[in-house]
Amino acid sequence: MTERNGIFEAWNARIAPQDTAAMHRAKAHWDGIAKPLAGLGKLETAVIRIAGLTGDEHVSIDRRAVAVLCADNGIVEEGVTQTDASVTAVMAARIRAHGSSVCLMAKALKADVYAVDLGMRTRVDGVIDLHVADGTQNMAKGPAMTAAQAMRAIENGIRLADMLCGQGYRILVTGEMGIGNTSTSAAIASVLLGLPIDAAAGRGAGLSDEGLLRKRAALRRAIDTNRPDPDDAFDVLQKVGGFDLAGLAGLYIGAAMHRVPILIDGLPSSVAALVAARLVPNAKTAMLASHCSAEPVANAILKELGLDAILFADMKLGEGTGAVCMLPLLDAALSVYDGSVSFSETGIAQYVPQKGDVR
């Protein structure tokens, strides 16, 4: 454990802190535009945070990649989903063929989509191969994965970030495809946030009342069987997590190392972000929230990360679809940031914060 913690500390040290000077320059630029101060609210904040991450107030997200991490989960054996594990491979193939929901949305937004195998039971030709094992074990009966497997999955996520950032992508979008991963996500969230399973586990892709009860019972058994340590995010991930979540945690860490912003999607993506932040706290510098999932625990996770969702659309499709919806909002904000006239150019006196302004 000491050796592993040393690795996490070394990764944390590789992540540069936010460049406050660049953030101040970006804020000053926003404040100099002829409009009400903070008129674009959280969109202005997002641009300022990207400037702080990259160290450059000239923000560009012109090249964007969506990484959909695919893996199977042994907990499916407990009847916690309405479809079987074969759907993971079917959907991974659809993503590879550019025919899934996120692919169609990303095409309209000029984003490239990559399907990535972190641990599917059935291999799919043409996806990025970062395979760790043929799915996790059934966590209701024992640990989902070994410590070595969990570490390898995190490292593979960092490798994926190295690859995408090395290709020149300026923003990453997280997605996942793995039947049963709202169950693994709920289990991790329950332990790390100290919440009862009923508050953490929702209907996922649309469980019936009976199915929801079965899911929650299986997750209680998994936590009781494995007794994950709430003060050790790696222990929690290994015992009740999934390869897709571990890989996503690594992707967040890798993006922060490269000073590239990364968008959080729904429940599995946000849980992975929470794990990454617990293991490597500086990884939070690269994270941007997109939407608040319809799953009951989603808002609590973002609050724990200190991030605010911008979209509230009750989305629960997965694949990165919610995070992709942030791209046009960021584009719209940057169109104002880059193209608007200043107060001095209009001859209007620049707005200044008034007494009692809490900006």
Disulfide bonds with the S-S distance in Angstrom:
none
